């Protein structure tokens, strides 16, 4: 695949069709070349004009259209990198499972040789019907990808499985499928993310500004590259990542207890979490009420997880730490690289606009004992991909 990914979105006649507007818009913003096919039934729920405006391409509806000398379903099929059917009704799943091509959408789908993703959405009983389940399995057996339906309130007024995943979840599956280079296939990767919270009393705690976005981007990118990923995460507002083993923690002590026992089974460990260096020596059992004058809080050191991992690092294992600095970025990061026995330190500065906590972008420097690579302003996902590819090259060249 070269240039912008070419994605066909096939929309069928389900109430969830309206969600596809958000998906098309998001893909277009990321410079995907998006083409929309609609069944006549789909037009009852969302108009072609809306989707044409969002995609920037004509919406194809009729196999007998005379507005182009090309045979639409063949020309589109040849250009596609991925064909997504969402929402996929029981009817359309039955058709594509059995090679029926009686409209523009199914004809194009049958002609495509690219990867295919089906997103079922329907009434629970229709989904659970053995015929539908057999057709879904048949699609799997033909090599098609299936994004499982969610559970929730359905348009028919019942609650159960059959709800179409949100646009963000479909986009996530699209990214994973389009990542052809599985350079971490067969590797076990552990990633930490987010802040830790150190309790003062049942009401208050000490924490930091980390949102976990960088660590979650690393976990997503590692999964897309074929790794078996474990994500140990502090409290964040982010959704769990599909296909990633999630271990939620709160405090620095809980993070240490989760990470350290897993070290020896991992090939790569990336510690991007903002772990508290200090925690209250004691935690009050009841709320501490304010009084006249100041308040003294005794703190004690937490376990240095990165240093502990460095001391026990086995041959061939890659250890990556993060360094957030406000001054002397390179000098402080090099000291951390040496003192923690890391293979890489990913350094960034809070002083740079577009870097640090909270945003969707980052500016980092990848530092090792052999080289130093400055990355410009990138999305956190693209930053994660750059980091993982650098680590992967080191992992492949390691003969120890």
Phi, psi and omega in degrees: 000125179235154181073202181289135176300137179257112184242128173263129175250116177261120184251129180245179192279070174233154182300333181289358180304330182297333180294338185290339176301317178295319180296312181299316180299315181295316179297320180297319179298331179269014173070024167288147173268104189254128176239133184250132170246140181228141168279162178300325180294325180297329182293346176285343184250331179209142186274147176302325182298320178299313184288328176294320178295317182288324184273334184078009179231152177300142175273125183267128184233333191236124180292342183257019181299141180253014185276002180209143178288346180284152168278104194309308188291333177281315182294320178294318181298322182290332183271344191285139170264336180203139176243121180247130170252114182204127351289146177258111180282167177301324181295313183291325178296319178298321180294308186289334178290336185241015172073020179281131182227079187248011174207182184297317183296308183290328177294316178294318180300316181292329181279342183286138174252003181280178173297151182228138180235126180247131182241091183296143175206117183188178174302144183305314183293325176295319180294318184278352178302132182306327179296315179296317179297322176295320179293321177296318179295323178297320177298318176300315182297332176278000177094008178281149177271139178241124173263113187301145176291154175269167172261147179163191180285130183254161183298334181284357177097358179258170177240130181170193180279145181136352179287133181289137175304155179291163183304322181298323180290321178294318178299320178300317179294323178299314180299319181295317181292321182285346176282093186281330184276097182269067188285354175246018180301133179084358182261144175258124185237129175251132181230137172252150185209159172081184180268168165249155180239121183253111189290133172267315176208186182295349184253321190246154175208163175260131179210198179216185189271006183297137177257347182086359186298321181293316179295321179292324176296320177298318180295318178296314181294321179294318175299315180297333179274005173099003183282157168268112193250134170245126180245115176262115190234136168287184184290121177224172175264010184272150180280150175304152183262126180302133176080008180243134176288118184255131175237104181279139177223169178242303187262169176297322179296318179295323179294318177298316181295332179279321188278311190301318179293343183268354190305310190292340179271356184263146173270325182224134176237126181236113185256092180258357181293150175266090186271134178298133176280336182226151178223151178304136180299325175224149176249122181295138180285333178240162179301133177277119181272148182291149179220174178295146177085188182276183179223134176256135180236117180276128181244153175227157183293143172271169175297130176278094187297315182297316180295319179297318177296319179298324180290333184250012183297128180273160180303135178088347180279139181254128181241126183237127176246167177243148180227111176260120186233159173248348178202160177047053187305306185291315182299312180295323181290322177296322176297320179293320178304316182284313186290333181263356181059046179269159172272327178218148166239130176260110188252137170214163186242134176293345182280347182268130178292130182098355179248166171094204189287149164088321185280177179262001178240169177206159174227111185233162171241125178269117187242130170226178179290341184258335186204168178217124183235120178268125176262140177284192179292118181224161169296157180295329177293314179295323175299316179300317180298318179297317179298312184294323178292323176296314180296321181297320178298320178294318182296321180289328183276351183283119181252005182283000000 
